[in-house]
Every structure is written in structure tokens, then in C-alpha cells.
Amino acid sequence: MRLLAGLLGAAGLLVQSVTAIDMAIGDEASVKAAAKEIAFGLVKYYTGNNTGDTPGNLPDPYFWWEAGAMFGTLIDYWQLTGDATYNAITKQAILHQAAPTRDFMPRNQTRTLGNDDQGFWAMTAMTAAELKFPDPSPDEPQYLALAQAVFNQWAQRWEENEDICEGGLPWQIFRFNRGFNYRNSISNGCFFNIASRLARFTGNVTYAEWAAKIYDWQEQTGLFRDGDVFDGVTVKPEENNSCDSIDEIQWTYNAGIFMHGAAVMYNFTDGNPIWKRRLDGHLESTRRTFYTNSTDGERVMFEQFCEPPGFCDVDQRSFKGYLTRWMARTTQLAPYTFETISPLLTNSAIAAAKACSGSPTEAPPGEQPFRGRPGTACGFSWTKGGMMG
């Protein structure tokens, strides 16, 4: 199951990188071969290991946080397949982007850095610690310490003034950046996700208390409804810091990050019914919101807000990849969810494979050209039974 999710996770990151391979779902060797082809196409976009380039960066138009997510996917790929081909560039990227401050705040990113951007690199470091990715040398930053450093910064950035939304983590780190007054679910979701995982990994209940605090804030602010996760809320200083302007758009990665964090807390608390109820709500919301009937009649994942009308931007086209990874991890942390999640991921994997048969000769405006093997490009949509978009 996690191998399939790893395949879909890589597929979702850079949508032109999936392979047109005949993949047999029940055949581990077949799925690994598909994953190998995907990883090859994915890394073809990466230039950070070229002489004179910056380790850990992807070329425009791909954002810094997406690079962090890509290396998290490559850690999953290594752990699931045993293929260490990309371990060296992955370790190099993490350590370089950790920066001399050892907190994923490199100087060339700080002017525009959001808490969510920092969060995707922190989650990659957390994954490296959890999966026992090969350790750096003793004089270099350690994966667990990197995740803890980011957690500590978020705890300091948490809005303690109860007159301003009663808490929450701002989207942007610095007040001078547009978006500082936006409290978005993905930034708070990164905080919640890391807090829950640190609690489980270290046994330190302080992390668990923070996870509960963040979740409660999301709920009390109105960013959850029946398991749905809304994008965020704007603080309006001109209206006495009112906090009722909620953006109710739903994205797959917001759903996934809270589902996974709730599953971690369910596991950490030995099946606490509060966390089971929360997990069940997010899983049911995901099933009804982000799955639609394909032309083959199966329920397949889609980005419901922007995919049908065809206006998903570069980062939005990667969101499905994160949801698939988090759903697969949820089945490990809360095994009772396997019966629901398994067919959803399996059908999406089959549909994604059918969507992978292209050889685009030109890149869309402003994007990088496809660099994988001919006949291995994949469309973004998995619902049409072929390469679409």
C-alpha cells in the first residue's frame, strides 16, 4: 500500500514525470519498476547537484517548499524499494537547505519565507528520522534536531494575543510580507503534523499538548466542519482584529496533513476515541470531497476546486501527491482505516498509470520541459482513462 502511495506521491509532485509502464498492482516487482521510472523522471527536473547550482533548489517555476516535498518523497522511495540511487543528493539537499542556523531558514529564502514553506522541509527531516535515513556525520545537523528546531520556532511564533484570532500560526513568518494576517490551515497543519510526530517519536507529552492545542484552535476558529478542512482565515486589524473571514476552499493537502496528524495522535494515545472521531471525520471528508467517478466507473482522486475547470497552478498540481502519502501512512498508524483507504489509493494508482503515455515536445508557458524518457509523460488528471492535461 505505501509503495503504491509512494508511486502516486511522486506522480503528483511534477505531473509530467510518471511512467507509461504496464503496472500490475499485485506484483511488487512491477510496482517497484514503475516507481523507479517515476523517480528517474522526477529527479531529471532537479539541477541543484549541477556545478554552480544550489543544492536543494528546483528550477523555476517550482517553489522552494516543493523541493522539500520532493526529497521527502525520495526518502519514501528509498525506504520502500531499497534503491539508494538518490540518497546522496537527498542528504546533500537537506543539509544545505538547513542552513548554518540549522532551522531551514536559508538566507536566500527568508525574504519570502512562509511557515508552510519551512514546514515541508521540516516534515522531510522528520521523515528521515522516522525511517532511519542514513545519518549525517556527527558534526552536521541531525534530522530529529532539525524538526525540533522548527517546532520550537513555531511555538514562539504562535499568536498568544487572545484578541487576535485567539491564537494560530500566521502564514508568513515576517510581518512585512503580504499574508502575515492570514492564518492558513497548511501552516498550522505543518505545526500540528510535526508536533504529533515528535510526540510519538520522542514520547514527550509537551509535543502532544501542542498538537491538541493546534487542533482545538483550528476547530474553534471554524476551519473544520464535519471533517472538512478550509483553507484559512484572515485577521482584519481594521475591524478590531475580527477573525470571521474564512476561505472555505478545500485542497487535498490540507485534508491529508490533518488526517495524518490525527492518525499519529490516535496511535500515540492508544486509540483515544477523541482522536478516532477526528480521524474518521477527515477520512470521510476526503472520500466524499476528493474522489470522483472516473470514466471507468471507479472512484479516483482529483483536486476538486481547480482540476475540473482546468486552472490548477504549479503548486496546486502537486497537492494530490501529498494526500496519497499521508493516506498510506494513516493505514499504518490506524490499521482499521486500511479497508477504506486501500481501494481509494489502488484505483487512483491504476488510473494514474493509464494517464501516463505522453511525449510532450514543448513545455507549457513558463514551465520546464519534460526530461524523462519518451512515452513516459503523465497528465495531471487521472479521471479520463488517458493522458489529459
C-alpha positions in Angstrom: 0.0 0.0 0.0 2.7 2.5 0.9 4.6 1.5 -2.3 1.6 2.4 -4.3 1.2 5.7 -2.4 4.9 6.4 -3.0 4.3 6.0 -6.7 1.3 8.3 -6.6 3.2 10.8 -4.4 6.0 11.2 -6.9 3.4 11.3 -9.7 1.6 14.2 -8.0 4.7 16.3 -7.5 5.8 17.0 -11.0 3.0 15.7 -13.1 4.9 15.1 -16.3 7.2 12.6 -14.6 5.1 9.5 -14.4 5.8 6.4 -16.5 3.8 4.7 -19.2 4.5 1.3 -17.8 2.3 -1.7 -17.5 1.9 -1.9 -13.8 0.4 -4.9 -12.1 -1.0 -3.8 -8.7 -0.5 -7.2 -7.0 3.1 -7.6 -8.4 5.6 -5.9 -6.1 8.4 -6.1 -8.7 6.1 -4.4 -11.2 5.2 -1.6 -8.8 8.8 -1.1 -7.9 9.7 -0.9 -11.6 7.1 1.8 -12.1 8.4 3.7 -9.0 11.9 3.5 -10.4 10.8 5.1 -13.7 8.9 7.8 -11.9 11.8 8.6 -9.6 14.1 8.9 -12.6 11.8 11.3 -14.4 11.2 13.3 -11.2 14.9 13.8 -10.5 15.5 14.8 -14.1 14.0 18.1 -13.2 16.5 18.7 -10.4 19.5 20.8 -11.1 20.8 21.5 -7.6 23.6 18.9 -7.9 25.0 20.6 -11.0 28.2 22.6 -10.7 27.4 26.1 -9.7 23.8 25.4 -8.8 22.4 25.4 -5.2 21.8 22.0 -3.6 18.1 21.6 -2.7 16.7 24.0 -5.2 14.5 23.2 -8.2 14.5 25.5 -11.3 11.7 27.9 -11.8 8.7 27.8 -11.7 8.9 25.2 -8.9 8.9 26.6 -5.4 11.4 26.0 -2.6 8.9 24.1 -0.5 8.1 21.8 -3.4 11.8 20.8 -3.5 11.5 19.9 0.2 8.5 17.8 -0.6 10.3 16.1 -3.4 13.1 15.0 -1.2 10.6 13.7 1.3 9.2 11.6 -1.5 12.6 10.3 -2.4 13.2 9.2 1.2 9.9 7.2 1.0 11.1 5.8 -2.3 14.4 4.6 -0.8 12.7 3.1 2.2 10.1 1.3 0.1 12.3 0.0 -2.7 15.7 -0.3 -1.2 17.1 1.8 -4.1 19.7 4.2 -2.7 20.4 5.9 -6.0 19.1 9.3 -4.9 20.2 9.2 -1.2 23.3 11.3 -1.8 21.5 14.2 -3.4 18.7 14.0 -0.9 21.1 14.2 2.1 23.0 17.0 0.4 19.8 19.0 -0.2 18.5 18.6 3.4 21.8 19.6 5.0 22.4 22.6 2.6 18.9 24.0 3.0 19.0 23.5 6.8 21.4 26.5 6.6 24.1 27.4 9.1 21.3 28.2 11.5 20.1 24.6 11.3 16.4 25.5 11.0 15.5 25.6 7.3 15.8 29.3 7.0 18.4 29.8 4.3 19.3 33.4 3.7 18.3 33.3 0.0 14.7 32.3 1.0 14.0 34.3 4.2 12.6 37.4 2.5 9.6 35.4 1.2 9.6 32.5 3.6 6.3 31.2 5.0 5.8 28.9 7.9 4.3 26.3 5.5 7.4 26.5 3.3 9.7 25.9 6.2 7.3 23.1 7.3 7.7 21.0 4.2 11.4 20.8 4.8 10.8 20.1 8.5 8.5 17.2 7.6 11.1 15.8 5.3 13.6 15.9 8.1 11.1 14.2 10.4 10.5 11.5 7.8 14.3 11.0 7.6 14.4 10.5 11.3 11.4 8.2 11.4 12.6 6.0 8.6 16.2 5.9 9.7 17.5 7.5 6.6 21.3 7.4 6.6 22.6 9.8 9.2 24.7 12.8 8.5 28.2 12.9 10.1 28.2 13.9 13.8 29.3 17.5 13.1 26.4 18.1 10.7 22.8 18.9 11.5 20.8 15.8 12.6 17.3 15.1 11.2 15.5 15.0 14.5 17.2 18.1 15.8 16.2 20.0 12.6 12.5 19.1 13.1 12.7 20.1 16.7 14.3 23.4 15.9 11.5 24.3 13.5 8.9 23.2 16.1 10.5 25.5 18.7 10.3 28.5 16.3 6.7 27.8 15.5 5.9 27.7 19.2 7.5 31.1 19.6 5.6 32.5 16.6 2.2 31.3 17.8 -0.1 34.2 18.3 -0.6 34.5 22.1 -2.8 37.6 22.0 -6.3 36.3 22.5 -7.7 39.4 20.9 -6.2 38.3 17.6 -8.0 35.1 16.5 -7.3 33.6 19.9 -4.1 32.1 18.6 -2.9 30.5 15.5 0.3 30.4 13.4 0.5 33.1 10.7 1.0 32.1 7.1 4.1 34.3 6.7 7.0 34.5 9.1 7.7 38.2 8.8 5.2 40.9 9.4 6.4 42.9 6.3 5.3 40.1 4.0 1.9 40.1 2.5 -0.1 37.3 4.0 1.1 37.7 7.6 -2.5 38.4 8.7 -3.7 35.1 7.0 -3.9 32.1 9.3 -3.8 29.2 6.8 -4.6 25.6 7.5 -1.4 24.3 5.8 0.9 26.3 8.1 -1.0 25.2 11.2 -1.3 21.8 9.7 2.5 21.5 9.4 2.8 22.6 13.0 0.2 20.0 14.1 1.8 17.3 12.0 5.3 17.9 13.3 4.0 18.2 16.9 2.1 14.9 16.7 5.0 13.1 15.1 7.5 14.4 17.6 5.2 13.3 20.4 5.1 9.7 19.0 8.8 9.6 18.2 10.2 11.0 21.5 7.4 10.2 23.9 7.5 13.8 25.1 3.9 14.8 26.1 4.7 18.5 25.6 4.5 17.9 21.9 1.2 16.1 22.2 -0.2 19.0 24.2 0.8 21.4 21.4 -0.8 19.1 18.8 -4.1 19.1 20.8 -3.8 22.9 21.2 -3.4 23.5 17.4 -6.2 21.1 16.5 -8.5 22.8 19.0 -7.7 26.2 17.6 -8.5 25.1 14.1 -11.8 23.7 15.3 -12.8 26.7 17.4 -11.8 29.2 14.6 -14.2 27.5 12.2 -11.6 26.0 9.9 -13.1 22.5 10.4 -16.6 21.5 9.6 -17.7 17.8 9.6 -14.1 16.7 8.8 -13.7 19.3 6.0 -10.6 21.5 6.2 -11.0 25.0 4.9 -8.0 26.9 3.5 -7.7 29.7 6.1 -9.0 32.8 7.9 -8.0 36.4 7.5 -7.4 38.6 10.6 -8.8 42.1 9.9 -7.0 44.7 12.0 -9.3 47.4 10.6 -12.3 45.5 12.1 -10.9 45.1 15.6 -8.9 42.1 14.6 -12.1 40.2 13.6 -11.4 36.6 12.6 -14.6 35.5 10.8 -13.5 35.9 7.2 -12.9 32.2 6.3 -11.8 31.0 2.9 -13.8 27.8 2.5 -11.9 26.4 -0.4 -10.7 22.8 0.2 -7.4 21.4 -1.0 -6.2 17.8 -0.9 -3.0 18.6 1.0 -4.9 20.3 3.8 -7.1 17.3 4.2 -4.1 14.9 4.2 -2.0 16.8 6.7 -4.7 16.8 9.3 -5.7 13.2 8.6 -2.2 12.0 9.0 -1.6 14.1 12.2 -4.8 12.8 13.7 -3.8 9.2 12.9 -0.4 9.8 14.6 -2.3 11.1 17.7 -4.7 8.2 17.6 -1.7 5.9 17.6 0.2 7.8 20.3 -2.8 7.8 22.6 -3.5 4.1 22.1 -6.8 4.7 20.2 -8.2 7.6 22.2 -11.9 7.9 21.0 -11.5 11.7 20.5 -8.7 11.2 18.0 -10.5 8.3 16.4 -13.6 10.6 15.9 -11.4 13.3 14.4 -9.5 10.9 12.1 -12.8 9.3 10.9 -14.2 12.8 10.1 -11.2 13.7 8.0 -11.2 10.4 6.2 -14.9 10.6 5.4 -14.5 14.2 4.2 -11.6 13.1 1.9 -13.6 10.3 0.5 -16.6 12.4 -0.4 -14.7 15.6 -1.4 -11.6 14.5 -3.3 -12.8 11.3 -5.1 -15.0 11.2 -8.2 -16.1 8.6 -10.6 -13.6 8.1 -13.5 -14.7 7.1 -17.0 -14.0 3.5 -15.9 -16.6 3.9 -13.1 -14.0 3.7 -10.2 -13.6 6.4 -7.5 -10.4 8.3 -8.3 -8.6 11.1 -6.6 -9.0 14.6 -8.0 -8.3 18.2 -7.0 -11.9 19.2 -6.7 -11.6 23.0 -6.8 -9.3 23.6 -9.8 -9.0 20.3 -11.7 -12.4 20.1 -13.4 -12.2 23.7 -14.8 -8.6 23.2 -15.6 -6.9 26.2 -13.8 -4.7 24.4 -11.2 -1.3 26.2 -10.9 2.1 24.7 -10.5 1.9 24.1 -6.7 -1.7 23.1 -6.7 -0.9 20.3 -9.2 1.4 18.7 -6.6 -1.2 18.6 -3.8 -2.6 15.2 -4.6 0.8 13.6 -4.2 1.0 14.7 -0.5 -2.5 13.4 0.2 -1.6 9.9 -1.2 1.5 9.7 1.0 -0.4 10.7 4.1 -3.3 8.4 3.5 -0.9 5.4 3.2 0.8 6.4 6.4 -2.6 6.6 8.1 -3.2 2.9 7.3 -0.1 2.0 9.3 -0.9 4.2 12.2 -4.6 3.3 12.4 -4.9 -0.1 10.7 -8.7 -0.1 10.8 -8.6 2.6 8.1 -7.0 0.2 5.6 -10.3 -1.2 4.4 -11.5 2.3 3.4 -8.2 3.7 2.1 -6.8 0.7 0.2 -9.4 0.7 -2.7 -9.2 4.5 -3.0 -5.4 4.5 -3.4 -5.4 1.4 -5.6 -7.9 2.7 -8.0 -6.1 6.0 -8.2 -2.8 4.2 -8.9 -4.4 2.3 -11.8 -6.0 5.4 -13.2 -2.7 7.3 -12.9 -0.9 4.6 -14.8 -3.4 4.9 -17.6 -2.9 8.6 -17.8 0.8 8.1 -18.5 1.5 7.7 -22.1 2.7 11.0 -23.5 5.8 12.5 -25.0 5.3 16.3 -24.9 7.6 18.2 -27.2 7.0 21.6 -25.7 6.6 22.8 -22.1 3.6 24.8 -21.1 4.4 28.5 -20.9 6.7 29.3 -18.0 7.4 25.7 -17.1 10.3 23.4 -17.5 10.3 20.9 -20.4 9.7 17.2 -19.8 13.0 15.5 -19.3 12.0 11.9 -18.8 12.1 9.1 -21.4 9.9 9.4 -24.4 6.4 8.0 -23.8 6.6 8.4 -20.1 4.9 11.7 -19.5 1.7 11.8 -17.5 -1.3 14.0 -17.5 -2.4 15.7 -14.3 -6.0 14.3 -14.3 -6.4 10.6 -13.6 -10.2 10.5 -14.2 -10.4 10.3 -18.1 -8.7 6.9 -18.7 -5.8 8.5 -20.6 -3.4 11.4 -20.7 -5.3 14.6 -20.0 -3.8 18.0 -19.2 
